Amino acid sequence: MSDKNTSPSAPSGGFLPRPATARIQSVLYGNGYDSVERALWSLGRSAELAIEGGHLSRVEVAYGDSSPTPCLSDEQLGQLRALYPDVLTIEYDFFGGNLGSARGHNRLAANAKTDFLVIQNPDVVAAPRLLETLLATFQSDSTGMAEAKQLPIEHPKDYDPSTGETSWAATACAMIPRSLFERIGGFDADTFFLYCDDVDFSWQVRLAGYKVIFQPAAVIFHDKRLSNSGAWQPSDAEQYYSAEAALMLAHKWSRPDIVGAILKDFAAHGNAFTAKAMATFEQRRDEGKLPAPVDPDHRVGQFINGFYAKHRFAIMTQGSDL
């Protein structure tokens, strides 16, 4: 195992120094102070244990704020920095505009010098051993991305129970070697504003020859709730951006048949959100602004029953056909 990060063209030497350094980054949009503080309390304890165990030597937390006005005041930032002053350093970047998830994380990562990046929702609560458990996944030279398990609603996508290998990693909480993130070019912010940026990035990791690993022993609490009937309740933004991203992802990953099927379905059974997504896609297509297709042999991209992986169980969707 190499004692420093490498950026090979195929798995070789591994990404895991000991101890490593990590940068945990989150993009804010209208988040309340209490939820950010609660998340930071848990991250601080996880970082503290990882440092005490010799797994990490330094942990940074970087917040990027896409809100119309700052979520955090100078006083509140001071309070957050006082929670774990000997364990965490905290950066805050008010973007002055809504950059979306992909572009926001790219901007934050541009300043990173750590061995690993942890892309994480700002309001998730981390289990105490989260960071060291994710890091352990990179003892294998073939691992390029590691995802934590979400509670109380686990993501339904399938994974190999022996190896953890899966189609893609949700960036509610996922760890990536910084050198690999930079080599891939970060998230495709020109194509994906809010959704499917993590699917596309995961597939780029796999296209580069690495594995995406789901690690169920690394746990976060992600406050997602179902309706009384057990259905998912998407917001207006989720309905629109997920529809737009579905078209963009199918086009980028060389599936014109899927694009055609989605457009046909949206035309026949869609709503105002899918109509807007169709119009955006068709305008970009007419203007020559769609991304260049990749993976023409379909070695990586998976489109299974309307999802991007085989699912182990179903969650109904309320208020949308997606």
ZIQUIKA-V974762 format. One line per field, one symbol per residue. psi: psi as a letter, one per 20 degrees, with the letter a starting at -180 (. if undefined). burial: # if it has 9 or more other C-alpha atoms within 8 Angstrom, else .. A space follows every 50 residues. Layout:
BEGIN
psi: ???
burial: ???
END
This chain:
BEGIN
psi: pqjrqrmrirpphrinrpqrqqopqqpqnjqqgghgggghghhggggghh ghijhqhppqppppojqhqphprhghhhhghigmhigpqpqpoohjroir gghghggghhjqjrhqqopqqijqpqqhjgghgghhhjhpiipippqqpp qioqpiqqqoigiiprgrppkhoqppphhhghhhjaqnihhoghqjhhgg gghhghhijrqpppniiopqpompqrrhjjqqnqrggggghhgghggggg ghklmhhggggggggghhjaahghghggggghghghjkjqqpqrlhjlhg ppookjrkrpqhrqpqppjqi.
burial: .#..##....#..####..#########..#.#.################ #..##############...#....##..##..#..####...###..## ######.##....######################.###.########## #....####....##################....####.########## #######.#######..#####...#....####...############# #####..##..##.##...#..######.##..##....#..#.#..#.# ##....#####.....#.....
END
